[in-house]
Amino acid sequence: MTERIAVAMSGGVDSSAVAALLREQGCDVVGLSMQLWNQRRINVDKDGNPLASRCCSLDDLYDARAVADHLGMPFYVLNFEDDFEENVVKPFVSSYLNGNTPSPCVACNSRLKFKTLVKLAEDIGADKVATGHYAQVRHNDATGRWELHKGLDPNKDQSYFLFELTQDQLAVAMFPLGEMSKKEVRDLARRHGLATAEKAESQEICFIPDGNYAQFIERYVAEAGGEVIAEPQSPVAPALVQLGLRRTLPGPGDVVTTDGRKLGTHEGTHRFTIGQRRGLGVFSGDGTPLYVVGIDSATRRVIVGTDDDLPGKSLIATRMNWISIPELVEPLRCKVRIRYRHTEADAVLHPLPDGNVRAVFDEPQRAITPGQATVFYDGDSVIGGGWIQAGDLPQC
């Protein structure tokens, strides 16, 4: 019996190549695209036209449909704008308003895309859900667990963005590009004559195409009447309660040194992130470059220091998800990544009584940033991960 596969089609070359590859292998493929954000909302130019975007735009949906038509497969567009706003956009805004730097693409993968696609796949009788991520999923017969592994191409590995996938989601997930390089993927797309074969990659967050996070947050809060509110029954409400269920723009505050000396003022902590050097508006007396080393949203203070102040020896991670193991019960040595492009570092994980984890690094790591995802590896296998709640950075 022919296996039916639901393919998440973003309109890019990767997901297009997945659909072509599975069709080539004789699978019964159904293409699904998600309309996630109204591009004419908030991020528009002075004439009200949407800013150019290379991710999740109407043009991308058009490209996905063109590929599906070319391959002769069914294709459906699903509107999930409300779910996307509740599960991704509101937590993103609330996190910034609380002095953190979020990873919305991780949240989108686990809390929206896979959660929704798995249910849709069941409804249409699909056996698996395939995406264009560069990662691999395997079943470990010895442990009985589904495992997430890095993509074979180290320059394209996206396992970091998938660490929140559950065992049930991994059981039906397919990543056909996990053993391929980007060049091989483009060659495959060209061989099948796909319109997306030469399409440029997207780098920006889909709902902030110009990368101006502060402007987006300010416009979003203004649109909401000055406050960001999550309904109590919302699936993201517990996370937002932790971040602050109802938040307004933080307003002006002070820029201070690690010893509390005031150097100047700022227009809002949401305009800064740990490790930032440009746009601080203050200078050291001796010309030494300054960086953001801490953000205190409660007092509206941005703490700056030298490059020597950025490294931290440990972090605390919360909202854990374990993949290769059911839970952490004793200290575990592994490799830890604290952001997507971070080089994995040797560390020891220590379980905490509340279910959180403390990671202690062998060598200090630069710019440990609350709000970012941290992912733990054993070789190319993802042990699990969580969200950075705190690092041992200055809290002046």
FIKE-297266 format. One record per residue (C-alpha): residue number from 1; chain; x, y, z. Coordinates in nm, 4 decimals. Layout:
residues N
KOLLUM   nr  kette        c1        c2        c3
KOLLUM  NUM      A         X         Y         Z
...
END
This chain:
residues 396
KOLLUM   nr  kette        c1        c2        c3
KOLLUM    1      A    0.0000    0.0000    0.0000
KOLLUM    2      A    0.1427    0.3420   -0.0988
KOLLUM    3      A    0.2484    0.5483    0.1995
KOLLUM    4      A    0.0759    0.8862    0.2269
KOLLUM    5      A    0.2985    1.1727    0.3444
KOLLUM    6      A    0.1908    1.5239    0.4435
KOLLUM    7      A    0.4610    1.7711    0.3406
KOLLUM    8      A    0.4833    2.1105    0.5076
KOLLUM    9      A    0.5512    2.3431    0.2147
KOLLUM   10      A    0.6866    2.6888    0.2935
KOLLUM   11      A    0.7477    2.7927   -0.0651
KOLLUM   12      A    1.1241    2.7596   -0.0330
KOLLUM   13      A    1.3607    2.5277   -0.2132
KOLLUM   14      A    1.4032    2.2887    0.0813
KOLLUM   15      A    1.0392    2.1911    0.1325
KOLLUM   16      A    0.9868    2.1899   -0.2444
KOLLUM   17      A    1.2738    1.9431   -0.2821
KOLLUM   18      A    1.1221    1.7230   -0.0104
KOLLUM   19      A    0.7950    1.7015   -0.2024
KOLLUM   20      A    0.9790    1.6180   -0.5250
KOLLUM   21      A    1.1965    1.3560   -0.3569
KOLLUM   22      A    0.9012    1.1788   -0.1967
KOLLUM   23      A    0.7057    1.1850   -0.5223
KOLLUM   24      A    1.0099    1.0371   -0.6948
KOLLUM   25      A    1.0104    0.7574   -0.4381
KOLLUM   26      A    0.6483    0.6759   -0.5184
KOLLUM   27      A    0.4836    0.8185   -0.2088
KOLLUM   28      A    0.1328    0.9623   -0.2070
KOLLUM   29      A    0.2199    1.3232   -0.1176
KOLLUM   30      A   -0.0139    1.5971    0.0029
KOLLUM   31      A    0.1209    1.9508    0.0328
KOLLUM   32      A    0.0151    2.1703    0.3252
KOLLUM   33      A    0.1029    2.5371    0.3683
KOLLUM   34      A    0.0169    2.7610    0.6612
KOLLUM   35      A   -0.0908    3.1228    0.6391
KOLLUM   36      A    0.0602    3.2498    0.9638
KOLLUM   37      A    0.0784    3.6272    0.9549
KOLLUM   38      A   -0.0935    3.9120    0.7717
KOLLUM   39      A    0.1989    4.0782    0.5932
KOLLUM   40      A   -0.0005    4.4004    0.5631
KOLLUM   41      A   -0.0189    4.4267    0.9393
KOLLUM   42      A    0.2350    4.6379    1.1303
KOLLUM   43      A    0.5342    4.5854    0.8989
KOLLUM   44      A    0.4401    4.8180    0.6166
KOLLUM   45      A    0.6068    5.1108    0.4445
KOLLUM   46      A    0.4826    5.4704    0.4464
KOLLUM   47      A    0.2340    5.3874    0.1692
KOLLUM   48      A    0.0891    5.0888    0.3561
KOLLUM   49      A    0.2568    4.8299    0.1375
KOLLUM   50      A    0.4015    4.5185    0.3074
KOLLUM   51      A    0.7768    4.5093    0.3503
KOLLUM   52      A    0.9580    4.2591    0.1317
KOLLUM   53      A    0.9855    3.9189    0.2991
KOLLUM   54      A    1.1508    3.5924    0.1955
KOLLUM   55      A    0.9616    3.3759    0.4441
KOLLUM   56      A    0.5936    3.2851    0.4855
KOLLUM   57      A    0.4637    3.5634    0.2595
KOLLUM   58      A    0.1805    3.5397    0.0059
KOLLUM   59      A    0.4459    3.5039   -0.2644
KOLLUM   60      A    0.5801    3.2000   -0.0794
KOLLUM   61      A    0.2336    3.0429   -0.0720
KOLLUM   62      A    0.2081    3.1081   -0.4466
KOLLUM   63      A    0.5452    2.9381   -0.5017
KOLLUM   64      A    0.4416    2.6384   -0.2915
KOLLUM   65      A    0.1226    2.5980   -0.4940
KOLLUM   66      A    0.3184    2.6270   -0.8199
KOLLUM   67      A    0.5517    2.3471   -0.7091
KOLLUM   68      A    0.2596    2.1271   -0.6047
KOLLUM   69      A    0.0882    2.1832   -0.9410
KOLLUM   70      A    0.4140    2.1054   -1.1217
KOLLUM   71      A    0.4487    1.7791   -0.9310
KOLLUM   72      A    0.0819    1.6909   -0.9777
KOLLUM   73      A   -0.0029    1.6625   -0.6080
KOLLUM   74      A   -0.2878    1.7919   -0.3910
KOLLUM   75      A   -0.2160    2.1174   -0.2079
KOLLUM   76      A   -0.3992    2.3041    0.0662
KOLLUM   77      A   -0.3438    2.6394    0.2381
KOLLUM   78      A   -0.4518    2.6547    0.6013
KOLLUM   79      A   -0.5120    2.9769    0.7926
KOLLUM   80      A   -0.3502    2.9678    1.1357
KOLLUM   81      A   -0.3003    3.3384    1.1943
KOLLUM   82      A   -0.4791    3.3376    1.5324
KOLLUM   83      A   -0.2879    3.0338    1.6604
KOLLUM   84      A    0.0409    3.1822    1.5393
KOLLUM   85      A   -0.0236    3.5074    1.7214
KOLLUM   86      A   -0.1118    3.3341    2.0485
KOLLUM   87      A    0.1658    3.0742    2.0401
KOLLUM   88      A    0.4505    3.2673    1.8794
KOLLUM   89      A    0.4003    3.6438    1.8464
KOLLUM   90      A    0.2640    3.7226    2.1929
KOLLUM   91      A    0.5300    3.5182    2.3751
KOLLUM   92      A    0.7931    3.6872    2.1552
KOLLUM   93      A    0.6735    4.0352    2.2490
KOLLUM   94      A    0.6265    3.9510    2.6168
KOLLUM   95      A    0.9741    3.7993    2.6345
KOLLUM   96      A    1.1350    4.1152    2.4981
KOLLUM   97      A    0.9297    4.3316    2.7339
KOLLUM   98      A    1.0718    4.1277    3.0204
KOLLUM   99      A    1.4311    4.1863    2.9158
KOLLUM  100      A    1.4808    3.8513    2.7412
KOLLUM  101      A    1.5744    3.7604    2.3839
KOLLUM  102      A    1.3381    3.4900    2.2524
KOLLUM  103      A    1.3753    3.2231    1.9826
KOLLUM  104      A    1.0396    3.2388    1.7993
KOLLUM  105      A    1.1360    2.9866    1.5302
KOLLUM  106      A    1.1778    2.7145    1.7943
KOLLUM  107      A    0.8374    2.7950    1.9419
KOLLUM  108      A    0.6785    2.7984    1.5966
KOLLUM  109      A    0.8127    2.4526    1.5095
KOLLUM  110      A    0.7024    2.2767    1.8249
KOLLUM  111      A    0.3990    2.4672    1.9535
KOLLUM  112      A    0.2330    2.5346    1.6224
KOLLUM  113      A    0.3657    2.3683    1.3070
KOLLUM  114      A    0.4293    2.0127    1.4246
KOLLUM  115      A    0.1471    2.0132    1.6761
KOLLUM  116      A   -0.0968    2.1190    1.4053
KOLLUM  117      A    0.0500    1.9184    1.1189
KOLLUM  118      A    0.0416    1.5928    1.3134
KOLLUM  119      A   -0.3316    1.6394    1.3743
KOLLUM  120      A   -0.3941    1.7372    1.0121
KOLLUM  121      A   -0.1948    1.4381    0.8902
KOLLUM  122      A   -0.4195    1.2100    1.0931
KOLLUM  123      A   -0.7294    1.3760    0.9471
KOLLUM  124      A   -0.6189    1.3155    0.5868
KOLLUM  125      A   -0.4939    0.9634    0.6533
KOLLUM  126      A   -0.1244    1.0484    0.6237
KOLLUM  127      A    0.1291    0.8202    0.7887
KOLLUM  128      A    0.4063    1.0774    0.8293
KOLLUM  129      A    0.4734    1.4511    0.8323
KOLLUM  130      A    0.7754    1.5628    0.6275
KOLLUM  131      A    0.9498    1.8999    0.6416
KOLLUM  132      A    1.2549    2.0581    0.4823
KOLLUM  133      A    1.4596    2.0704    0.8020
KOLLUM  134      A    1.8192    1.9502    0.7933
KOLLUM  135      A    1.7983    1.6967    1.0759
KOLLUM  136      A    1.7461    1.3235    1.1210
KOLLUM  137      A    1.5055    1.1160    1.3293
KOLLUM  138      A    1.5757    0.7572    1.4333
KOLLUM  139      A    1.4247    0.5002    1.6663
KOLLUM  140      A    1.6510    0.3523    1.9320
KOLLUM  141      A    1.5318   -0.0049    1.9803
KOLLUM  142      A    1.7408   -0.0442    2.2962
KOLLUM  143      A    1.5782    0.2486    2.4787
KOLLUM  144      A    1.2459    0.2432    2.2976
KOLLUM  145      A    1.2761    0.6171    2.2319
KOLLUM  146      A    1.2675    0.8255    1.9180
KOLLUM  147      A    1.5848    1.0276    1.8778
KOLLUM  148      A    1.6655    1.3536    1.7025
KOLLUM  149      A    2.0043    1.3747    1.5310
KOLLUM  150      A    2.1926    1.6516    1.3567
KOLLUM  151      A    2.1737    1.6960    0.9834
KOLLUM  152      A    2.4717    1.5468    0.8017
KOLLUM  153      A    2.5769    1.8875    0.6641
KOLLUM  154      A    2.7202    2.0773    0.9655
KOLLUM  155      A    2.6620    2.4109    0.7930
KOLLUM  156      A    2.2892    2.3435    0.7587
KOLLUM  157      A    2.2079    2.1397    1.0698
KOLLUM  158      A    1.8763    2.2584    1.2204
KOLLUM  159      A    1.8378    2.0166    1.5096
KOLLUM  160      A    1.8660    2.3144    1.7468
KOLLUM  161      A    1.5283    2.4467    1.6269
KOLLUM  162      A    1.3560    2.1109    1.6817
KOLLUM  163      A    1.4581    2.0283    2.0392
KOLLUM  164      A    1.1026    2.0750    2.1751
KOLLUM  165      A    0.9524    1.7985    1.9605
KOLLUM  166      A    0.7841    1.5313    2.1697
KOLLUM  167      A    0.8152    1.1563    2.1322
KOLLUM  168      A    0.4732    1.1436    1.9646
KOLLUM  169      A    0.5751    1.4131    1.7163
KOLLUM  170      A    0.9106    1.2530    1.6400
KOLLUM  171      A    0.7353    0.9211    1.5783
KOLLUM  172      A    0.5620    1.0637    1.2699
KOLLUM  173      A    0.8286    1.3155    1.1625
KOLLUM  174      A    1.0355    1.2799    0.8460
KOLLUM  175      A    1.3352    1.4946    0.7531
KOLLUM  176      A    1.4342    1.3670    0.4058
KOLLUM  177      A    1.7079    1.6312    0.3672
KOLLUM  178      A    1.8932    1.5219    0.6810
KOLLUM  179      A    2.1574    1.3332    0.4848
KOLLUM  180      A    2.1919    1.5895    0.2059
KOLLUM  181      A    2.3907    1.9086    0.1508
KOLLUM  182      A    2.2357    2.2321    0.0290
KOLLUM  183      A    2.4042    2.1847   -0.3082
KOLLUM  184      A    2.2501    1.8402   -0.3446
KOLLUM  185      A    1.9094    1.9822   -0.2565
KOLLUM  186      A    1.9334    2.2559   -0.5195
KOLLUM  187      A    2.0545    2.0007   -0.7764
KOLLUM  188      A    1.7511    1.7861   -0.6966
KOLLUM  189      A    1.5194    2.0866   -0.7374
KOLLUM  190      A    1.6791    2.1744   -1.0706
KOLLUM  191      A    1.6506    1.8168   -1.1947
KOLLUM  192      A    1.2763    1.8274   -1.1242
KOLLUM  193      A    1.2395    2.1701   -1.2848
KOLLUM  194      A    1.1057    2.3337   -0.9666
KOLLUM  195      A    1.0420    2.7075   -0.9778
KOLLUM  196      A    1.2054    2.7451   -0.6360
KOLLUM  197      A    1.5381    2.5849   -0.7331
KOLLUM  198      A    1.7302    2.9152   -0.7315
KOLLUM  199      A    1.5257    3.0879   -0.4609
KOLLUM  200      A    1.7304    3.2684   -0.1975
KOLLUM  201      A    1.7201    3.1490    0.1616
KOLLUM  202      A    1.5283    3.3386    0.4273
KOLLUM  203      A    1.7188    3.4572    0.7330
KOLLUM  204      A    1.4784    3.6956    0.9064
KOLLUM  205      A    1.1910    3.6213    1.1433
KOLLUM  206      A    0.8885    3.5840    0.9166
KOLLUM  207      A    0.6733    3.8454    1.0937
KOLLUM  208      A    0.9587    4.1001    1.1149
KOLLUM  209      A    1.1013    4.1036    0.7615
KOLLUM  210      A    1.3159    4.4144    0.8133
KOLLUM  211      A    1.4716    4.2815    1.1361
KOLLUM  212      A    1.3641    4.5868    1.3379
KOLLUM  213      A    1.2413    4.4070    1.6493
KOLLUM  214      A    1.2007    4.7183    1.8630
KOLLUM  215      A    0.9832    4.8937    1.6051
KOLLUM  216      A    0.7675    4.5843    1.5630
KOLLUM  217      A    0.7174    4.5519    1.9396
KOLLUM  218      A    0.6286    4.9196    1.9769
KOLLUM  219      A    0.3755    4.9050    1.6932
KOLLUM  220      A    0.2313    4.5757    1.8178
KOLLUM  221      A    0.1791    4.7092    2.1702
KOLLUM  222      A    0.0261    5.0296    2.0318
KOLLUM  223      A   -0.2108    4.8243    1.8162
KOLLUM  224      A   -0.3116    4.6281    2.1273
KOLLUM  225      A   -0.4058    4.9505    2.3063
KOLLUM  226      A   -0.0848    4.9808    2.5041
KOLLUM  227      A   -0.0867    4.6350    2.6612
KOLLUM  228      A   -0.0082    4.2794    2.5557
KOLLUM  229      A   -0.2691    4.0445    2.6980
KOLLUM  230      A   -0.2994    3.6673    2.6693
KOLLUM  231      A   -0.6380    3.5174    2.7413
KOLLUM  232      A   -0.6337    3.2919    3.0533
KOLLUM  233      A   -0.7529    2.9924    2.8523
KOLLUM  234      A   -0.4818    3.0387    2.5897
KOLLUM  235      A   -0.2387    2.7451    2.5544
KOLLUM  236      A    0.0465    2.9920    2.5972
KOLLUM  237      A   -0.0998    3.1565    2.9085
KOLLUM  238      A    0.1210    2.9592    3.1548
KOLLUM  239      A    0.4345    3.0773    2.9747
KOLLUM  240      A    0.3091    3.4346    2.9656
KOLLUM  241      A    0.2160    3.4259    3.3327
KOLLUM  242      A    0.5793    3.3429    3.4008
KOLLUM  243      A    0.6889    3.6275    3.1745
KOLLUM  244      A    0.4196    3.8706    3.2847
KOLLUM  245      A    0.0625    3.8163    3.1637
KOLLUM  246      A   -0.0074    4.1831    3.0984
KOLLUM  247      A    0.2786    4.4074    2.9942
KOLLUM  248      A    0.3262    4.7557    2.8585
KOLLUM  249      A    0.6303    4.9108    2.6971
KOLLUM  250      A    0.8979    4.9494    2.9665
KOLLUM  251      A    0.9706    5.3146    2.8957
KOLLUM  252      A    1.2942    5.5105    2.9426
KOLLUM  253      A    1.5600    5.4018    3.1878
KOLLUM  254      A    1.9258    5.4259    3.2768
KOLLUM  255      A    2.2329    5.2737    3.1164
KOLLUM  256      A    2.4684    5.1798    3.3980
KOLLUM  257      A    2.8020    5.0059    3.4431
KOLLUM  258      A    2.8447    4.6796    3.6298
KOLLUM  259      A    2.9281    4.8786    3.9455
KOLLUM  260      A    2.6147    5.0931    3.9160
KOLLUM  261      A    2.7639    5.4084    3.7646
KOLLUM  262      A    2.5173    5.5858    3.5342
KOLLUM  263      A    2.6481    5.6539    3.1843
KOLLUM  264      A    2.3302    5.7701    3.0130
KOLLUM  265      A    1.9679    5.6873    2.9388
KOLLUM  266      A    1.7737    5.4705    2.6920
KOLLUM  267      A    1.4215    5.4583    2.5463
KOLLUM  268      A    1.3288    5.1021    2.6460
KOLLUM  269      A    1.4938    4.7759    2.7482
KOLLUM  270      A    1.3187    4.5989    2.4597
KOLLUM  271      A    1.5687    4.7693    2.2278
KOLLUM  272      A    1.8638    4.5755    2.3692
KOLLUM  273      A    1.9981    4.2227    2.3902
KOLLUM  274      A    2.2904    4.0615    2.5705
KOLLUM  275      A    2.6159    4.1051    2.3790
KOLLUM  276      A    2.4943    4.4085    2.1826
KOLLUM  277      A    2.7639    4.6651    2.1058
KOLLUM  278      A    2.6130    4.9090    1.8580
KOLLUM  279      A    2.3419    5.1617    1.9342
KOLLUM  280      A    2.4093    5.1878    2.3076
KOLLUM  281      A    2.4315    5.5654    2.3058
KOLLUM  282      A    2.7017    5.5682    2.5746
KOLLUM  283      A    3.0792    5.5489    2.5751
KOLLUM  284      A    3.3510    5.4496    2.8174
KOLLUM  285      A    3.5859    5.7195    2.9324
KOLLUM  286      A    3.8966    5.5499    2.7925
KOLLUM  287      A    3.7576    5.4357    2.4564
KOLLUM  288      A    3.7142    5.0706    2.5598
KOLLUM  289      A    3.4239    4.9127    2.3643
KOLLUM  290      A    3.1120    4.8568    2.5741
KOLLUM  291      A    2.8598    4.5731    2.5444
KOLLUM  292      A    2.5228    4.4959    2.6997
KOLLUM  293      A    2.5974    4.2442    2.9744
KOLLUM  294      A    2.2659    4.2533    3.1621
KOLLUM  295      A    1.9067    4.3770    3.1307
KOLLUM  296      A    1.6889    4.4481    3.4353
KOLLUM  297      A    1.3362    4.5108    3.3083
KOLLUM  298      A    1.2014    4.5651    3.6613
KOLLUM  299      A    1.4218    4.8703    3.7168
KOLLUM  300      A    1.4479    4.9523    3.3443
KOLLUM  301      A    1.8264    4.9426    3.3622
KOLLUM  302      A    2.0549    4.8295    3.0837
KOLLUM  303      A    2.3884    4.7134    3.2276
KOLLUM  304      A    2.6993    4.7585    3.0158
KOLLUM  305      A    3.0532    4.6350    3.0563
KOLLUM  306      A    3.3623    4.5361    2.8656
KOLLUM  307      A    3.4165    4.2228    2.6616
KOLLUM  308      A    3.5665    4.0654    2.9756
KOLLUM  309      A    3.2285    4.0987    3.1482
KOLLUM  310      A    3.0382    3.8964    2.8873
KOLLUM  311      A    3.1547    3.5383    2.9540
KOLLUM  312      A    2.9549    3.3344    3.2035
KOLLUM  313      A    3.0378    2.9978    3.3586
KOLLUM  314      A    2.6864    2.8603    3.4039
KOLLUM  315      A    2.3190    2.8948    3.3164
KOLLUM  316      A    1.9843    2.7776    3.4452
KOLLUM  317      A    1.7436    2.6296    3.1912
KOLLUM  318      A    1.3705    2.5855    3.2433
KOLLUM  319      A    1.0748    2.4284    3.0549
KOLLUM  320      A    1.2854    2.1241    2.9699
KOLLUM  321      A    1.2144    1.8729    2.6957
KOLLUM  322      A    1.4081    1.5453    2.6949
KOLLUM  323      A    1.4503    1.3390    2.3799
KOLLUM  324      A    1.7134    1.0662    2.4046
KOLLUM  325      A    1.6498    1.0234    2.7786
KOLLUM  326      A    1.3207    1.0331    2.9742
KOLLUM  327      A    1.4596    1.2747    3.2361
KOLLUM  328      A    1.7810    1.3956    3.3957
KOLLUM  329      A    1.8358    1.2195    3.7294
KOLLUM  330      A    2.2101    1.2683    3.7828
KOLLUM  331      A    2.4875    1.4949    3.6552
KOLLUM  332      A    2.5584    1.4398    3.2873
KOLLUM  333      A    2.8558    1.5529    3.0809
KOLLUM  334      A    2.7664    1.6665    2.7299
KOLLUM  335      A    2.8013    1.9425    2.4716
KOLLUM  336      A    2.5829    2.2511    2.5114
KOLLUM  337      A    2.4733    2.5064    2.2539
KOLLUM  338      A    2.3388    2.8400    2.3851
KOLLUM  339      A    2.2277    2.9856    2.0509
KOLLUM  340      A    2.1887    2.8589    1.6957
KOLLUM  341      A    2.5300    2.9664    1.5639
KOLLUM  342      A    2.7117    2.8981    1.8926
KOLLUM  343      A    2.9946    2.6457    1.8891
KOLLUM  344      A    2.8979    2.3649    2.1251
KOLLUM  345      A    3.0810    2.3801    2.4569
KOLLUM  346      A    3.1726    2.1113    2.7093
KOLLUM  347      A    2.9588    2.1253    3.0208
KOLLUM  348      A    2.8022    1.9220    3.2985
KOLLUM  349      A    2.4241    1.9248    3.3441
KOLLUM  350      A    2.2969    1.9200    3.7027
KOLLUM  351      A    1.9311    1.8381    3.7762
KOLLUM  352      A    1.7552    2.0836    4.0096
KOLLUM  353      A    1.4700    1.9940    4.2479
KOLLUM  354      A    1.2159    2.1973    4.0496
KOLLUM  355      A    1.2837    2.0080    3.7268
KOLLUM  356      A    1.5082    2.2804    3.5887
KOLLUM  357      A    1.8719    2.2245    3.4955
KOLLUM  358      A    2.1950    2.4030    3.5726
KOLLUM  359      A    2.4627    2.3735    3.3041
KOLLUM  360      A    2.8170    2.4419    3.4262
KOLLUM  361      A    3.0690    2.4994    3.1471
KOLLUM  362      A    3.4300    2.3873    3.1491
KOLLUM  363      A    3.5209    2.7253    3.0018
KOLLUM  364      A    3.3231    3.0526    3.0313
KOLLUM  365      A    3.0843    3.1188    2.7410
KOLLUM  366      A    3.0276    3.4591    2.5857
KOLLUM  367      A    2.6871    3.6304    2.6078
KOLLUM  368      A    2.4636    3.3733    2.7766
KOLLUM  369      A    2.1254    3.5250    2.6937
KOLLUM  370      A    1.8010    3.4679    2.8900
KOLLUM  371      A    1.5144    3.3788    2.6578
KOLLUM  372      A    1.7279    3.1841    2.4106
KOLLUM  373      A    1.7013    2.8089    2.3676
KOLLUM  374      A    1.9829    2.5912    2.4975
KOLLUM  375      A    2.0245    2.2436    2.3483
KOLLUM  376      A    2.2288    1.9514    2.4803
KOLLUM  377      A    2.4136    1.7044    2.2573
KOLLUM  378      A    2.5805    1.3662    2.2842
KOLLUM  379      A    2.7748    1.3524    1.9599
KOLLUM  380      A    2.5162    1.4177    1.6892
KOLLUM  381      A    2.2233    1.3114    1.9100
KOLLUM  382      A    2.0035    1.5673    2.0860
KOLLUM  383      A    1.9709    1.4758    2.4526
KOLLUM  384      A    1.7183    1.7498    2.5150
KOLLUM  385      A    1.7030    2.1191    2.5848
KOLLUM  386      A    1.5278    2.4063    2.7529
KOLLUM  387      A    1.5052    2.7823    2.7741
KOLLUM  388      A    1.7736    2.9955    2.9366
KOLLUM  389      A    1.6220    3.1563    3.2439
KOLLUM  390      A    1.9396    3.3055    3.3863
KOLLUM  391      A    2.3151    3.3060    3.3524
KOLLUM  392      A    2.5821    3.4220    3.5948
KOLLUM  393      A    2.5900    3.7707    3.4452
KOLLUM  394      A    2.5931    4.1067    3.6282
KOLLUM  395      A    2.2582    4.1915    3.7869
KOLLUM  396      A    2.3469    4.5417    3.9081
END
